[in-house]
Amino acid sequence: MNDKQKRLNEVYAHLKKHFGIHNQTDFADAIERSRSVISSALNGNEDNLTDKLFKHICSVYEGVFN
């Protein structure tokens, strides 16, 4: 597991625990991305583990990567 994948999985677990995210579909809907992109990123696909994705998550969940 690379660093970006690890961090995304940590953030996903945090959102599930504290923000009412129940599954990848909820997460995808909340950040306006497809479930397949989220699934792929959580599984380590470098094509979807982009800085743009991380910046967008930060814009929706301010401070979540701090």
The 8 nearest C-alpha neighbors of each residue, nearest first, counted from 0:
[[1, 5, 4, 2, 43, 3, 42, 6],
 [0, 2, 4, 3, 5, 43, 6, 45],
 [3, 1, 5, 4, 6, 0, 7, 43],
 [4, 2, 6, 5, 1, 7, 48, 43],
 [3, 5, 7, 43, 1, 6, 2, 41],
 [4, 6, 2, 8, 3, 7, 1, 0],
 [5, 7, 9, 3, 8, 4, 2, 10],
 [8, 6, 10, 4, 9, 5, 11, 3],
 [7, 9, 11, 5, 6, 10, 41, 4],
 [10, 8, 6, 12, 7, 11, 13, 5],
 [9, 11, 13, 7, 12, 8, 14, 6],
 [10, 12, 8, 14, 13, 9, 7, 15],
 [11, 13, 15, 9, 10, 14, 8, 16],
 [14, 12, 10, 16, 15, 11, 17, 9],
 [15, 13, 18, 11, 17, 16, 12, 20],
 [16, 14, 20, 12, 13, 21, 19, 17],
 [15, 17, 13, 14, 12, 18, 19, 20],
 [16, 18, 14, 15, 13, 19, 20, 12],
 [19, 17, 14, 20, 15, 16, 13, 21],
 [18, 20, 15, 21, 17, 16, 14, 25],
 [19, 21, 15, 25, 18, 14, 22, 26],
 [22, 20, 15, 19, 25, 23, 26, 24],
 [21, 23, 25, 24, 20, 26, 15, 27],
 [22, 24, 26, 25, 27, 34, 37, 38],
 [23, 25, 27, 34, 26, 22, 28, 33],
 [26, 24, 28, 22, 23, 27, 20, 29],
 [27, 25, 23, 29, 24, 28, 20, 30],
 [26, 28, 32, 24, 34, 30, 29, 25],
 [27, 29, 31, 25, 26, 30, 24, 32],
 [30, 28, 26, 27, 31, 25, 59, 32],
 [29, 31, 27, 28, 32, 56, 26, 59],
 [32, 30, 28, 29, 27, 33, 26, 55],
 [33, 31, 27, 30, 28, 34, 36, 37],
 [34, 32, 36, 35, 27, 37, 31, 28],
 [33, 35, 37, 27, 24, 36, 38, 23],
 [34, 36, 38, 33, 37, 39, 32, 40],
 [37, 35, 39, 33, 34, 38, 40, 47],
 [38, 36, 34, 40, 39, 35, 41, 27],
 [39, 37, 35, 41, 40, 36, 34, 42],
 [38, 40, 42, 36, 44, 37, 41, 35],
 [41, 39, 47, 43, 37, 44, 48, 42],
 [42, 40, 38, 43, 39, 4, 8, 37],
 [41, 43, 39, 40, 44, 38, 4, 37],
 [44, 42, 40, 4, 41, 45, 39, 0],
 [43, 45, 40, 39, 46, 47, 42, 48],
 [44, 46, 48, 47, 43, 40, 49, 39],
 [45, 47, 44, 48, 49, 40, 39, 43],
 [46, 48, 40, 45, 49, 44, 36, 39],
 [49, 47, 45, 40, 46, 44, 52, 3],
 [50, 48, 51, 52, 47, 53, 46, 45],
 [49, 51, 53, 52, 54, 48, 55, 47],
 [50, 52, 54, 49, 53, 55, 48, 56],
 [53, 51, 55, 49, 50, 54, 56, 48],
 [52, 54, 50, 56, 55, 51, 57, 49],
 [55, 53, 57, 51, 56, 52, 50, 58],
 [54, 56, 58, 52, 57, 53, 51, 59],
 [57, 55, 53, 59, 58, 54, 60, 52],
 [58, 56, 61, 54, 60, 55, 59, 53],
 [57, 59, 55, 56, 61, 60, 54, 62],
 [58, 60, 56, 57, 61, 30, 55, 29],
 [61, 59, 57, 63, 58, 56, 62, 55],
 [60, 62, 57, 58, 63, 59, 56, 64],
 [61, 63, 65, 64, 57, 60, 58, 59],
 [62, 64, 65, 61, 60, 57, 10, 56],
 [63, 65, 62, 57, 10, 61, 6, 53],
 [64, 62, 63, 61, 57, 10, 6, 60]]
